[in-house]
Amino acid sequence: MTMQLERVADLIHAGRYDDAERQLSNLNVADEERGEAHFLRGRALEGANRWEEAVRAYEQALQADPHHDEAMFRLAYMLDLHGSDARAMELYEKCVAESPAHVHALINLAVLYEDDGKFDDAEDCLRRVLAAHPNHQRARLFLKDVESSFTMIYDEDQERATEERSAVMDTPISDFELSVRSRNCLKQMNIHTLGDLLRTSEPQLLGYKNFGETSLNEIKAMLTQKGLRLGQAVPEADTGVKRHVSAVPTVSGDPAILSRPVAELELSVRSRKCLQRLGINTVAELASRTEHDLLSIKNFGQTSLSEIKRRLKELGLGLRGAPSEASSATE
C-alpha cells in the first residue's frame, strides 16, 4: 500500500470518513492499487452509514482485484446485514476457501447455514474456527447451540402457526385508527405493538396518568372488531397485577444511553436480526426485555444472549430481571 493510501486508512481509523473520501477523490492510483482504493472508499462510506454506496465500492474493489479478501468479506457482511442471504453466503464461502480462512467469515457463514437448516455445514465452520483458535469463546458457545439443533423436533405446521401469530402480535399500534390521546398514552407506556397491548390489562391502562374511560373504550372497541381483548396474552400467573403497574417496566439510567439505537452496540449479524424480529430498536427497549423474551425468538441461542448481556453490562445495564452493572458488583 502506498503512503497516500496509508494516510487514507489512518483517517478512516480515526473516524474522519468525509476527509478520507475527499482524499481518495484526489488520488491517481496505479492499477495495482485500484482495488485497495475502492476498498478504502467502501470503508469510509460504510463508516458514514451510506451502505448502498459502500456495497458498490466493495463490488468495484473486487472487479479490480478479485482476490481482495477484506473487500469480499465486507461486501458479504453488508449484504448479510441487509437481508441478501444467498449472495452473502456465496461470498462468505469464497472467503473461507482461502487459507488461512477468515475467522469472522466462518462464524457468519455458520449463522447463515444454521438459519438454512444446514447444521452439518454450520458445525464444520465452527470446528474450523476452534481448530485454529481453541479458546474462541463465541465459536465455542455457538457450536453448543448448533449441536443442540440436531436433537430438536421440527413441526412445520406449528412453526408456520407461530410465525403467523408473531406477525400479528408485531403489528405496530400506528397501523390502527386511534385518537391522538390514546396513541400518545400508549407510546408513553412503551406499548408499541398489538402484542404489547394484548399483554396489558384494563387496570394497567386505567392506572396510567391521563388515561381515561374514553380511551379505554376506544381501544376495547378496536380489539373487539378483530376478535381480540385486553389482557388475553397475559400469562395466568400475571392476571392479578396491581392497578398502578405499567405495562412495560421503566428502565432507569442515563437517557442518552437508553435512547441509543441498538445498531450502535456493534452486535453480530445473528443478534441484530433476532432483535429486528422482536421489534427492538433502542437500548431502553432491549433492557426492558427478559432472557426468556429473547430466547423465545427463533434461532436465538445462548451465544447471542451472552453477547447482548455483555454489551449491556458495558453500559451499566442488564436485561429485565437480572442485576445491572450499576446495581451489582458481583456480576
CORTATA-V872634 format. One line per field, one symbol per residue. ss: DSSP state (A for helix, B for strand, O for the rest). A space follows every 50 residues. Layout:
ss: ???
This chain:
ss: OOAAAAAAAAAAAOOOAAAAAAAAAOOOOOAAAAAAAAAAAAAAAAAOOO AAAAAAAAAAAAAAOOOOAAAAAAAAAAAAAOOOAAAAAAAAAAAAAOOO OOAAAAAAAAAAAAAOOOAAAAAAAAAAAAAAOOOOAAAAAAAAAAAAAO OOOOOAAAAAAAAAAAAAAOOBAAAOOOOAAAAAAAAAOOOOBAAAAAOO OAAAAAOOOOOOAAAAAAAAAAAAAOOOOOOOOOOAAAOOOOOOOOOOOO OOOOAAAAOOBAAAAOOOAAAAAAAAAAOOOBAAAAAOOOAAAAAOOOOO OAAAAAAAAAAAAAOOOOOOOOOOOOOOOOO
